[in-house]
Structures are given as C-alpha cells and as structure tokens.
Amino acid sequence: MKSKNIIFIIVMMSGLVIGGFLGELASNMSALSFLSYGKSVGLTSPVVLDLIIIKLQLGFTLKFSIAGIIGMIISIFVYRKLW
C-alpha cells in the first residue's frame, strides 16, 4: 500500500512538472498564452540564518499555472488507468 502512495505522488509531481514546462513553452504563442497564467506562493527572498560558522539561506517558492493543473488532472487519469 505504501509503494502505491509513493507512485501516486511521483505521477502527480511528474504531471505538474510536465504541465508547467508545456505552459512555459506555450507562453510564447498568442493563442495558448493563457496556459502560462498562474500565481507564485512562497518566500520571494531567501531567509538568511547566520551562525558565524555556517550561513544558511532558505527559500521556497511554488508556482501554480493553468497548464500545471491540467497536467496534474491528466496524471490522475493516467494513474487510474495504470492501477
């Protein structure tokens, strides 16, 4: 059961990445530019923790686009067909 959940997460993430990539490619085409519309959520500038010996910079940003969401939906259908 645990491996099925891991495979589901991998399929969902790959759908998100492929959809986001296709959305970036479509942003240059006027008819498909709406696919690249989205919002970014997270830290826009990294948080710096200076401990004299070590300096850590932490940052995290998520970008959701229409193409990424469509990619996730398609990946759900693919996952259901495979399992």
Secondary structure, DSSP 8 states (H G I E B T S, - for coil): -HHHHHHHHHHHHHHHHHHHHHHHHHTTSTTTGGGG-EEEEE-SS-EEEE-SS-EEEE--EEEEEHHHHHHHHHHHHHHHHH-
